[in-house]
Amino acid sequence: MTEEAGIALTRRTEGLLSAAVGDELLMMSAAEGKYFNLNDVGSRIWELLAQPVSAEKLVAALTAEYDVDADTAREHVADFLAALRERGLVTAAGEAAKA
């Protein structure tokens, strides 16, 4: 896992198509033919994942932009990133992209 000063970084998996629809983001994995839908907060996290980023930087951004405390944001970010990893939508920065 790529790290910046001992902090694990996460990034988007390459090859996903996406389009904003209102406050939501629709994504498609062309390789797998699967669609995904993110709400406004999920869309913001996805935007932040354009560059490799740590979970703590995601938490900091969300607590600055939304009415949420750091502990709640940390828990939700961890769950959200785990769900994205399960679906192959994000990976540790520096890992080879899925074919």
Contacts in CASP RR format, 6 or more apart in sequence:
PFRMAT RR
TARGET T0000
AUTHOR 0000-0000-0000
METHOD contacts of the structure
MODEL  1
MTEEAGIALTRRTEGLLSAAVGDELLMMSAAEGKYFNLNDVGSRIWELLA
QPVSAEKLVAALTAEYDVDADTAREHVADFLAALRERGLVTAAGEAAKA
1 8 0 8 1.000
1 9 0 8 1.000
1 92 0 8 1.000
1 93 0 8 1.000
1 94 0 8 1.000
1 95 0 8 1.000
2 8 0 8 1.000
2 9 0 8 1.000
2 52 0 8 1.000
2 92 0 8 1.000
2 93 0 8 1.000
2 94 0 8 1.000
2 95 0 8 1.000
3 9 0 8 1.000
4 52 0 8 1.000
4 54 0 8 1.000
7 54 0 8 1.000
7 56 0 8 1.000
8 54 0 8 1.000
8 55 0 8 1.000
8 92 0 8 1.000
9 52 0 8 1.000
9 53 0 8 1.000
9 54 0 8 1.000
9 92 0 8 1.000
9 93 0 8 1.000
10 49 0 8 1.000
10 52 0 8 1.000
10 53 0 8 1.000
10 54 0 8 1.000
10 55 0 8 1.000
10 81 0 8 1.000
10 90 0 8 1.000
10 91 0 8 1.000
10 92 0 8 1.000
10 93 0 8 1.000
11 49 0 8 1.000
11 51 0 8 1.000
11 52 0 8 1.000
11 53 0 8 1.000
11 90 0 8 1.000
11 91 0 8 1.000
11 92 0 8 1.000
11 93 0 8 1.000
11 94 0 8 1.000
12 46 0 8 1.000
12 49 0 8 1.000
12 50 0 8 1.000
12 89 0 8 1.000
12 90 0 8 1.000
13 88 0 8 1.000
13 89 0 8 1.000
13 90 0 8 1.000
13 91 0 8 1.000
13 97 0 8 1.000
13 98 0 8 1.000
14 97 0 8 1.000
15 29 0 8 1.000
15 30 0 8 1.000
15 31 0 8 1.000
15 97 0 8 1.000
16 27 0 8 1.000
16 28 0 8 1.000
16 29 0 8 1.000
16 30 0 8 1.000
16 89 0 8 1.000
17 27 0 8 1.000
17 28 0 8 1.000
17 30 0 8 1.000
18 25 0 8 1.000
18 26 0 8 1.000
18 27 0 8 1.000
18 28 0 8 1.000
18 46 0 8 1.000
19 25 0 8 1.000
19 26 0 8 1.000
20 26 0 8 1.000
20 43 0 8 1.000
23 39 0 8 1.000
23 40 0 8 1.000
23 43 0 8 1.000
24 37 0 8 1.000
24 38 0 8 1.000
24 39 0 8 1.000
24 40 0 8 1.000
24 43 0 8 1.000
25 37 0 8 1.000
25 38 0 8 1.000
25 42 0 8 1.000
25 43 0 8 1.000
25 46 0 8 1.000
26 35 0 8 1.000
26 36 0 8 1.000
26 37 0 8 1.000
27 35 0 8 1.000
27 36 0 8 1.000
27 37 0 8 1.000
27 38 0 8 1.000
27 46 0 8 1.000
27 89 0 8 1.000
28 34 0 8 1.000
28 35 0 8 1.000
28 36 0 8 1.000
29 36 0 8 1.000
29 88 0 8 1.000
29 89 0 8 1.000
31 98 0 8 1.000
31 99 0 8 1.000
34 87 0 8 1.000
36 87 0 8 1.000
36 89 0 8 1.000
38 45 0 8 1.000
38 46 0 8 1.000
41 62 0 8 1.000
41 66 0 8 1.000
42 80 0 8 1.000
44 61 0 8 1.000
44 62 0 8 1.000
44 65 0 8 1.000
45 58 0 8 1.000
45 62 0 8 1.000
45 77 0 8 1.000
45 80 0 8 1.000
48 57 0 8 1.000
48 58 0 8 1.000
48 61 0 8 1.000
49 58 0 8 1.000
49 90 0 8 1.000
52 93 0 8 1.000
52 94 0 8 1.000
55 74 0 8 1.000
55 77 0 8 1.000
55 78 0 8 1.000
55 81 0 8 1.000
56 74 0 8 1.000
58 73 0 8 1.000
58 77 0 8 1.000
58 81 0 8 1.000
59 70 0 8 1.000
59 73 0 8 1.000
59 74 0 8 1.000
59 77 0 8 1.000
62 68 0 8 1.000
62 73 0 8 1.000
62 77 0 8 1.000
63 69 0 8 1.000
63 70 0 8 1.000
63 73 0 8 1.000
66 73 0 8 1.000
68 76 0 8 1.000
81 90 0 8 1.000
84 90 0 8 1.000
85 91 0 8 1.000
88 98 0 8 1.000
91 97 0 8 1.000
91 98 0 8 1.000
END
